[in-house]
Amino acid sequence: MKDFKAQKTAAPAKQGGLNPEIQSRIGHQLRAMYDDVVRQGVPDRFAELIRKLDAPGGSSSDFGDASKTEGRD
């Protein structure tokens, strides 16, 4: 056990990470992908569920049996 600790702490620390140019490119690509997802909006079915949950007294019992609404879009 003592040898393991000695090996672990004896290794010099490496400077890692990506250079700023690569970080910037990744950031731009992630923003572009995220913006595309945001532009798609929320599907009507999800928006309706959210409205029901936000309504006063809203609960999961308001949704009834899920099998009744399955397949309807």
C-alpha positions in Angstrom: 0.0 0.0 0.0 2.8 2.3 0.8 4.4 1.8 -2.6 1.1 2.6 -4.3 0.9 6.0 -2.6 4.5 6.8 -3.4 3.9 6.1 -7.1 0.7 8.1 -7.2 2.2 11.2 -5.6 5.6 10.9 -7.3 4.2 11.4 -10.9 4.6 15.0 -12.1 1.4 16.9 -12.8 0.7 17.3 -16.5 -0.8 20.4 -18.0 -3.8 19.1 -20.0 -6.8 20.6 -21.7 -7.6 22.0 -25.1 -6.1 25.0 -26.6 -8.3 28.2 -26.8 -8.9 27.8 -30.5 -10.3 24.3 -30.1 -12.4 25.4 -27.1 -13.8 28.2 -29.1 -14.7 26.0 -32.0 -16.4 23.5 -29.7 -18.3 26.3 -28.1 -19.6 27.6 -31.4 -20.7 24.2 -32.5 -22.5 23.5 -29.2 -24.3 26.9 -29.4 -25.4 26.2 -32.9 -26.8 22.8 -32.0 -28.5 24.2 -28.9 -30.0 27.1 -30.8 -31.5 24.6 -33.3 -33.1 22.6 -30.5 -34.5 25.8 -28.9 -36.0 26.9 -32.3 -37.9 23.6 -32.6 -40.0 24.6 -29.6 -42.1 22.5 -27.3 -44.4 19.9 -28.9 -48.1 20.6 -28.4 -48.6 17.5 -26.4 -45.9 18.5 -23.9 -47.2 22.1 -23.7 -50.6 20.7 -22.8 -49.2 18.5 -20.1 -47.3 21.5 -18.7 -50.4 23.7 -18.7 -52.3 21.0 -16.8 -49.6 20.6 -14.2 -49.3 24.4 -13.8 -53.1 24.8 -13.4 -54.4 25.2 -9.8 -55.0 21.8 -8.3 -53.1 20.2 -11.2 -52.0 16.7 -10.5 -51.1 13.5 -12.4 -54.7 12.3 -11.8 -55.9 15.0 -14.3 -54.2 13.0 -17.1 -56.3 9.9 -16.7 -55.2 6.6 -18.1 -52.2 7.1 -20.4 -53.3 4.2 -22.7 -56.4 6.3 -23.7 -54.3 9.1 -25.1 -51.6 6.9 -26.6 -51.3 7.2 -30.3 -53.1 10.5 -30.6 -51.1 13.5 -31.8 
